[in-house]
C-alpha cells in the first residue's frame, strides 16, 4: 500500500487543526469603536500630554508663592599667601578651609505678579482640559463618520452582490434558451456582458469597503482586522427638528472648543497683568545662617613666664646695658572642626527693595507682546465662531437636501421595482427584448444604490449637526 495518500491526509488534517485554532475576527459595535479610539488614538494622547504639562506649570506657579530655602557647603585646601578665615589676617601657609550657609528668601510684594501668574496658569490648565474634551468630541465624530462610511460601503457591496445573483439567474435561463436555439442569441451574449459588469462592480464595492475599513482602523490605531456590529446602532429617517440657528446656539453653549478659547482669552488678560508687574518695585525679606572652619585656627593656654633679653639697651656709667623683660609663655592647640562650626555661627536678616528704573524697555515690550497675544486669542475665537457658523449652515442645507433626495429616491425605487417586475415577466415570456429588460434592471439597481448613498449622506450630516449641538450620537 502506498504511503502517499496517508501523508496527504495527515497534512490536510494538520492544516485544518491549525486554521481551526486561529482567533476569530473581532466584531465591534460603534460604542466599542469609540472606546477603542479614546484609548488608542495617538493624537488624543499627545493632547493629554500637553494638558499634563499645563497642570505641572500650574502647580509650579502655586509653589512659587512659597519662600525659597537653600543651603551651601564647601571644603578645600589653600596654598600660599591668603587670608585666614578665622583671624582675617594674612598668612603664608597651607590651610584647610570650610564654609556653610543657609539662605532664606521670601517675596512680600511684587505687583501681584505671582498671584496673577497662578491665575494665568490656572486658566491655561482649564483650557488644556477643555482641549482634551474638544479632541475627544472630534475623535468621536471622526469614528462615527468612518463607521457609517463602512456601513454605507457594506450596503452598496450587498446590493452589488444581489445584482450579480439576479444576473446569474437570468444567465441560466438565457443559457438554456441558447442551448435549445430558442430566442435571440444576442440576448445570451448581452447577459454574459452584464455579468462581467456586475462582477466588476462587486470588485469596486469591495475596494471601497476595504478603504473605508482601513480609514477606521487608522483612527482606532488597531493592528488586527475586524468586522462591525450594528446591534447598538438605531437609525431612523425622520425630519431633523432643529434649525441651523438653533444648532449654532447650542454649539456656543456646549462645544469644548469655544470654552477652551474663552479660557485662553482669560489667560491672556492675566498675562498682561503679569507683564505690568515689572513696573512695580519688588519687596522681599531675606535671612542667612553662616559658619566657617580654618585649619589655622588655634587656642593658646598660658603655661608660665621667663626672663628674656630684648634688643634694647640703656647706657649707665658709660656702658651699654641690655634690657631684660618678663615674657609669658603659651601652649597652642588646634580648634577642632565641630567646635569652630559652633563658635563661628552668625545670622543675617534684612529687607530688600528692588526698584525697576531702566531695563531696556523690556517691561514695556513684554506688556505689548501680551496685548498682542490677547488680540490673537480674541481673533481666534471670532474665527472659530465664523467657521463653525458657516459649517453648520452648509451641513444643515446639505442635510435637508439629502433628506428630500432620499424621499424622492424612495418613490423612484418603488417605481423602478414595478417597472422591472413587468419587464422581467415580459422578457421571460418573449414579449420584450433584452434592451428593455436590462435598462429596467439597471435603473432599479442604480436607484437602490443611490437610495443607500442618500440615506447615509443624511445620517452623516445629522451626526455632524448633533456633534455641534454637543449631543451624543452613538445611536440615531
Secondary structure, 3 states (H helix, E strand, C coil): CCCHHHHHHHHHHHHHHHHHCCCCCEEECHHHHHHHHHHHCHHHHHHHHHHHHHHHHHHHHHHCCCCEEEEEEEEEEECCEEECCCCCCEEECCEEEEEEEEEEEEEEECCCHHHHHHHHHHHHHHHHHHHHHHHHHHHHHHHHHHHHHHHHHHHHHHHHHHHHHHHHHHHHHHHHHHHCCCCCHHHHHHHHHHHHHHHHHHHHHHHHHHHHHHHHHHHHCCCCCEEECCCCCCCCCCCCCCCHHHHHHHHHHHCHHHHHHHHHHHHHHHHHHHHHHHHCCEEEEEEEEEEEEECCCEEEEEEEEEEEEEEEEEEECCEEEEEEEEEEEEEEEECCHHHHHHHCCEEEEEEEEECCCCCCCHHHHHHHHHHHHHHHHHHHHHHHHHHHHHHHHHHHHHHHHHHHHHHHHHHHHHHHHHHHHHHHHHHHCCCCCHHHHHHHHHHHHHHHHHHHHHHHHHHHHHHHHHHHHCCCCCCC
